[in-house]
Amino acid sequence: MAAYHRRILGVAQRERDRAGGRLWRTDIVGVADFAQPSSRPRLHFANLENGTVRSFLVAHGKGSDPEHDGWLKMFSNTPGSEATSRGAYLTCEWYSGKYGTSIRLEGMDQDNSQALDRAIVMHPAWYVDPGMIGKWGKIGRSEGCFAMAPSDFNEALWHLSGGRLLFADRIGEG
């Protein structure tokens, strides 16, 4: 197993343990590593039962990358910032929204406590399609949400929703 995947599994276990009894399910933890550029799969589904990691593209917010160069520059929890927030999120129920079926997120830390009020969710979005990387060298940006490629989003619905943990931060490879 790659050292980076071991690092992701370690972060997932640490954050799951920190969340404790607030989680409904503890088998899989989502880890978004915003130290990686948007052109790389940086949303990791860490399966703590079998020690595997599956990785997907995920957008960050416009307010986190004003130059739109594909790198997250800053986190924000401020309403209207259109930025991504760091921290632990409880994945809640599915609902039908602007982008179709989406997953509501509840911020569990001070750095993302406004997630519900800001409508920060997980949803599918056309601008996260892998073809964007070939054309532009990066994917598009959200308004702070964790947007995934429509072709990958069912993975989040089946494997990350319903009371699991999503954790976002700059993690990096070393």
Residue frames as qw, qx, qy, qz and C-alpha x, y, z in Angstrom:
[[0.000, 0.889, 0.458, 0.000, 0.00, 0.00, 0.00],
 [0.368, 0.603, -0.030, 0.707, 1.26, 3.46, -0.87],
 [0.331, -0.158, -0.490, 0.790, 2.48, 5.65, 1.97],
 [0.220, -0.132, -0.077, -0.963, -0.07, 8.30, 0.98],
 [0.638, -0.323, -0.534, -0.451, -2.96, 5.84, 1.36],
 [0.583, -0.274, -0.636, 0.425, -1.64, 4.85, 4.80],
 [0.111, -0.021, -0.240, 0.964, -1.62, 8.53, 5.70],
 [0.445, -0.229, -0.311, -0.808, -5.24, 8.93, 4.52],
 [0.690, -0.325, -0.641, -0.089, -6.32, 5.85, 6.52],
 [0.449, -0.170, -0.531, 0.698, -4.56, 7.28, 9.59],
 [0.135, -0.074, 0.050, -0.987, -6.32, 10.64, 9.25],
 [0.585, -0.272, -0.500, -0.578, -9.65, 8.83, 8.73],
 [0.650, -0.308, -0.664, 0.206, -9.18, 6.75, 11.87],
 [0.273, -0.087, -0.386, 0.877, -8.06, 9.74, 13.95],
 [0.275, -0.110, -0.091, -0.951, -11.03, 11.85, 12.86],
 [0.642, -0.302, -0.611, -0.350, -13.50, 8.98, 13.30],
 [0.559, -0.275, -0.633, 0.460, -12.21, 8.48, 16.85],
 [0.091, -0.025, -0.216, 0.972, -12.43, 12.23, 17.52],
 [0.444, -0.213, -0.323, -0.808, -16.07, 12.31, 16.34],
 [0.157, -0.063, 0.865, -0.473, -16.91, 9.40, 18.63],
 [0.226, 0.391, 0.868, -0.209, -20.57, 8.66, 19.22],
 [0.309, 0.563, 0.055, -0.765, -21.76, 11.49, 16.96],
 [0.292, 0.300, -0.722, -0.550, -21.42, 9.17, 13.94],
 [0.850, 0.046, 0.196, -0.486, -24.10, 6.66, 12.99],
 [0.964, 0.235, 0.040, 0.115, -21.74, 4.57, 10.85],
 [0.319, -0.830, 0.410, 0.204, -17.98, 4.26, 11.26],
 [0.870, 0.082, 0.423, 0.240, -16.91, 1.84, 8.51],
 [0.557, 0.445, 0.283, 0.642, -16.05, 4.37, 5.78],
 [0.199, -0.783, -0.133, 0.574, -14.72, 7.90, 6.24],
 [0.535, 0.749, 0.189, 0.341, -14.43, 10.48, 3.47],
 [0.492, -0.596, 0.074, 0.630, -11.21, 12.50, 3.50],
 [0.473, 0.844, 0.153, 0.202, -10.86, 15.52, 1.20],
 [0.655, -0.368, 0.099, 0.652, -7.19, 16.49, 0.84],
 [0.302, 0.936, 0.182, 0.021, -7.15, 20.07, -0.36],
 [0.362, -0.685, 0.445, 0.449, -3.33, 20.16, -0.39],
 [0.503, 0.116, 0.728, 0.451, -3.73, 18.43, -3.78],
 [0.168, 0.211, -0.294, -0.917, -4.69, 20.33, -6.97],
 [0.679, 0.273, 0.318, -0.603, -8.20, 19.91, -8.37],
 [0.613, 0.470, -0.526, -0.356, -6.77, 17.94, -11.30],
 [0.249, 0.228, -0.926, 0.171, -5.98, 15.03, -8.97],
 [0.655, -0.455, -0.547, -0.254, -8.43, 12.66, -7.26],
 [0.160, 0.335, -0.544, 0.753, -8.37, 14.14, -3.76],
 [0.681, -0.290, 0.200, -0.642, -11.60, 12.92, -2.17],
 [0.301, 0.249, -0.918, 0.063, -10.73, 9.60, -0.59],
 [0.821, -0.330, -0.086, -0.457, -13.18, 7.01, 0.73],
 [0.112, 0.453, -0.831, 0.302, -11.16, 5.28, 3.45],
 [0.842, -0.253, -0.364, -0.309, -12.63, 1.89, 4.34],
 [0.210, -0.632, 0.624, -0.409, -11.46, 1.35, 7.92],
 [0.892, -0.138, 0.339, -0.267, -12.76, -2.24, 7.98],
 [0.935, 0.215, 0.194, 0.203, -10.68, -3.58, 5.09],
 [0.493, -0.574, 0.252, 0.603, -7.93, -0.91, 4.86],
 [0.492, 0.366, 0.524, 0.591, -8.65, 0.21, 1.29],
 [0.020, 0.605, 0.080, -0.792, -8.84, 3.70, -0.19],
 [0.436, 0.547, 0.595, 0.396, -10.83, 4.73, -3.28],
 [0.203, -0.454, -0.015, 0.868, -10.22, 8.22, -4.69],
 [0.315, 0.722, 0.582, 0.202, -12.35, 10.67, -6.69],
 [0.211, 0.339, 0.092, 0.912, -12.23, 14.19, -8.08],
 [0.210, -0.760, -0.568, 0.235, -13.86, 16.85, -5.91],
 [0.214, 0.718, 0.117, 0.652, -14.30, 20.59, -6.40],
 [0.339, -0.378, -0.438, 0.742, -13.43, 23.32, -3.94],
 [0.096, 0.855, 0.451, -0.235, -15.18, 26.67, -3.59],
 [0.425, 0.752, 0.139, 0.485, -14.69, 29.74, -5.79],
 [0.265, -0.928, 0.119, -0.234, -13.85, 31.80, -2.72],
 [0.799, -0.471, 0.308, 0.215, -11.03, 29.39, -1.85],
 [0.609, -0.003, 0.501, 0.615, -9.39, 29.82, -5.27],
 [0.235, 0.807, 0.181, -0.510, -10.10, 33.36, -6.57],
 [0.064, 0.599, -0.567, -0.562, -7.55, 33.05, -9.40],
 [0.909, 0.246, 0.167, -0.293, -9.11, 29.72, -10.49],
 [0.278, 0.649, -0.702, -0.098, -5.74, 28.02, -10.90],
 [0.821, -0.010, -0.551, -0.149, -6.92, 24.71, -9.44],
 [0.477, 0.037, -0.667, 0.571, -5.36, 25.11, -5.97],
 [0.440, -0.797, -0.406, -0.086, -7.29, 25.86, -2.77],
 [0.307, 0.524, -0.295, 0.738, -5.71, 28.95, -1.18],
 [0.140, -0.199, 0.540, -0.806, -7.88, 29.45, 1.90],
 [0.230, -0.434, -0.871, -0.001, -10.75, 28.00, 3.89],
 [0.190, -0.182, 0.173, -0.949, -13.68, 30.04, 5.18],
 [0.059, -0.405, -0.890, 0.202, -16.79, 29.42, 7.25],
 [0.110, 0.360, 0.173, -0.910, -18.24, 32.85, 6.46],
 [0.483, 0.605, 0.623, -0.113, -21.67, 33.00, 4.80],
 [0.410, 0.893, 0.054, -0.177, -21.39, 34.40, 1.29],
 [0.288, -0.693, 0.564, 0.344, -17.67, 33.57, 0.97],
 [0.857, 0.435, -0.162, -0.223, -18.28, 30.77, -1.58],
 [0.161, 0.612, -0.760, 0.150, -15.26, 29.10, 0.03],
 [0.784, -0.103, -0.612, 0.003, -14.67, 25.57, 1.23],
 [0.496, -0.707, 0.320, -0.389, -14.58, 25.02, 5.00],
 [0.394, 0.315, -0.842, 0.193, -12.16, 22.69, 6.75],
 [0.408, -0.263, 0.619, -0.617, -13.13, 20.24, 9.44],
 [0.083, 0.108, 0.990, -0.022, -15.34, 17.26, 10.18],
 [0.523, 0.011, -0.172, -0.835, -18.84, 16.92, 8.70],
 [0.465, 0.134, 0.837, -0.256, -21.59, 14.48, 9.53],
 [0.191, -0.013, -0.683, -0.705, -23.16, 13.21, 6.30],
 [0.443, 0.185, 0.551, -0.683, -26.92, 13.37, 6.66],
 [0.624, 0.417, 0.640, -0.166, -29.92, 12.54, 4.50],
 [0.289, 0.178, 0.611, 0.716, -30.35, 12.67, 0.74],
 [0.273, 0.692, 0.390, -0.543, -32.53, 15.38, -0.73],
 [0.536, 0.519, 0.478, 0.465, -33.35, 16.69, -4.18],
 [0.179, -0.759, -0.056, 0.624, -31.79, 20.08, -4.88],
 [0.305, 0.809, -0.211, -0.457, -30.43, 22.31, -7.64],
 [0.192, 0.534, -0.783, -0.253, -28.02, 19.56, -8.80],
 [0.754, -0.047, -0.593, -0.278, -30.42, 16.64, -8.26],
 [0.848, -0.468, -0.247, 0.033, -29.96, 14.13, -5.46],
 [0.231, 0.669, -0.440, 0.553, -27.51, 15.59, -2.94],
 [0.682, -0.323, -0.577, 0.313, -26.26, 14.85, 0.57],
 [0.266, -0.902, -0.003, -0.340, -26.83, 17.33, 3.37],
 [0.642, 0.156, -0.484, 0.574, -23.78, 17.99, 5.57],
 [0.474, -0.862, -0.135, -0.114, -23.66, 19.13, 9.18],
 [0.363, 0.637, -0.468, 0.494, -20.46, 20.86, 10.29],
 [0.806, -0.457, -0.359, 0.111, -19.05, 19.37, 13.49],
 [0.616, -0.173, -0.159, 0.752, -16.21, 21.84, 14.11],
 [0.066, -0.769, -0.173, 0.611, -15.91, 25.57, 14.71],
 [0.141, -0.371, 0.521, 0.755, -14.27, 25.92, 11.26],
 [0.157, -0.130, -0.762, -0.614, -17.39, 24.55, 9.49],
 [0.089, 0.338, 0.757, -0.551, -20.19, 25.27, 11.96],
 [0.374, 0.468, 0.056, -0.799, -22.10, 27.30, 9.34],
 [0.084, -0.076, 0.884, 0.454, -22.35, 24.39, 6.83],
 [0.154, 0.541, 0.825, -0.047, -26.11, 23.93, 7.20],
 [0.106, 0.812, 0.238, -0.523, -26.82, 27.68, 7.05],
 [0.031, 0.598, -0.494, -0.630, -24.49, 28.04, 4.04],
 [0.881, 0.342, 0.129, -0.300, -26.10, 25.00, 2.33],
 [0.113, 0.600, -0.780, -0.134, -22.71, 23.28, 2.00],
 [0.900, 0.052, 0.315, -0.295, -23.53, 19.80, 0.67],
 [0.337, -0.232, 0.807, 0.425, -22.20, 16.98, -1.49],
 [0.653, 0.573, 0.283, -0.406, -23.67, 16.98, -4.99],
 [0.686, 0.201, 0.506, 0.483, -22.94, 15.93, -8.57],
 [0.152, 0.854, -0.015, -0.498, -21.82, 18.66, -10.99],
 [0.789, 0.590, 0.113, 0.129, -20.96, 18.74, -14.67],
 [0.200, 0.906, -0.328, 0.180, -17.90, 20.92, -14.01],
 [0.531, -0.569, 0.626, -0.055, -16.16, 18.08, -12.14],
 [0.935, 0.338, 0.089, -0.060, -16.13, 15.81, -15.19],
 [0.714, -0.355, 0.368, 0.479, -12.63, 14.38, -15.87],
 [0.568, 0.565, 0.371, 0.470, -12.81, 15.82, -19.40],
 [0.079, -0.994, -0.037, -0.060, -12.39, 19.28, -17.87],
 [0.609, -0.617, 0.351, 0.355, -8.84, 18.36, -16.84],
 [0.659, 0.180, 0.508, 0.524, -7.87, 17.48, -20.42],
 [0.269, 0.797, 0.353, 0.409, -9.33, 20.74, -21.66],
 [0.132, -0.924, 0.036, -0.357, -8.39, 23.19, -18.87],
 [0.461, 0.357, -0.638, 0.503, -5.89, 21.36, -16.64],
 [0.093, -0.005, 0.671, -0.736, -8.28, 21.58, -13.70],
 [0.079, -0.553, -0.819, -0.131, -11.92, 21.06, -12.80],
 [0.137, -0.674, -0.206, -0.696, -14.46, 23.78, -12.08],
 [0.094, 0.093, -0.624, 0.770, -15.22, 25.33, -8.71],
 [0.275, -0.603, -0.746, -0.067, -18.29, 25.10, -6.50],
 [0.192, -0.753, 0.005, -0.629, -19.78, 27.66, -4.14],
 [0.283, -0.539, 0.635, -0.475, -18.12, 25.85, -1.23],
 [0.919, -0.051, 0.183, -0.346, -19.79, 22.46, -1.75],
 [0.409, -0.339, 0.822, 0.204, -18.11, 19.09, -2.22],
 [0.730, 0.501, -0.038, -0.463, -19.08, 18.60, -5.87],
 [0.536, -0.228, 0.780, 0.229, -18.22, 15.32, -7.59],
 [0.199, 0.175, -0.702, -0.660, -18.39, 14.07, -11.17],
 [0.753, 0.009, 0.039, -0.657, -21.93, 12.85, -11.94],
 [0.790, 0.213, -0.562, -0.121, -20.45, 9.49, -12.96],
 [0.399, 0.177, -0.751, 0.496, -18.89, 9.10, -9.48],
 [0.328, -0.369, 0.264, -0.828, -21.60, 10.59, -7.28],
 [0.853, -0.240, -0.305, -0.348, -23.51, 7.34, -6.72],
 [0.657, 0.098, -0.599, 0.448, -20.41, 6.15, -4.86],
 [0.016, -0.232, 0.426, -0.874, -20.97, 8.94, -2.34],
 [0.665, -0.247, -0.100, -0.698, -24.68, 8.17, -2.08],
 [0.906, -0.112, -0.391, -0.122, -24.07, 4.49, -1.37],
 [0.789, -0.007, -0.419, 0.449, -20.82, 4.61, 0.59],
 [0.307, 0.151, -0.329, 0.880, -20.57, 7.96, 2.39],
 [0.368, -0.441, -0.107, -0.812, -24.07, 9.20, 3.23],
 [0.753, -0.415, -0.430, -0.277, -26.26, 8.32, 6.16],
 [0.650, -0.749, 0.077, -0.100, -24.32, 9.35, 9.24],
 [0.859, 0.030, -0.026, 0.510, -20.73, 8.82, 8.21],
 [0.336, -0.773, 0.063, 0.535, -17.85, 11.27, 8.49],
 [0.608, 0.658, 0.105, 0.432, -16.45, 13.56, 5.82],
 [0.502, -0.707, 0.021, 0.498, -13.26, 15.35, 6.84],
 [0.543, 0.755, 0.103, 0.354, -11.66, 18.19, 4.87],
 [0.400, -0.838, 0.188, 0.320, -8.27, 19.82, 5.34],
 [0.469, 0.732, -0.494, -0.008, -4.84, 20.19, 3.77],
 [0.919, -0.328, 0.220, 0.013, -3.22, 16.84, 4.41],
 [0.246, 0.795, -0.539, -0.130, -0.52, 16.39, 1.79],
 [0.913, 0.197, -0.357, -0.022, 1.72, 13.47, 1.05],
 [0.636, 0.246, -0.531, 0.502, 4.48, 13.94, 3.60]]
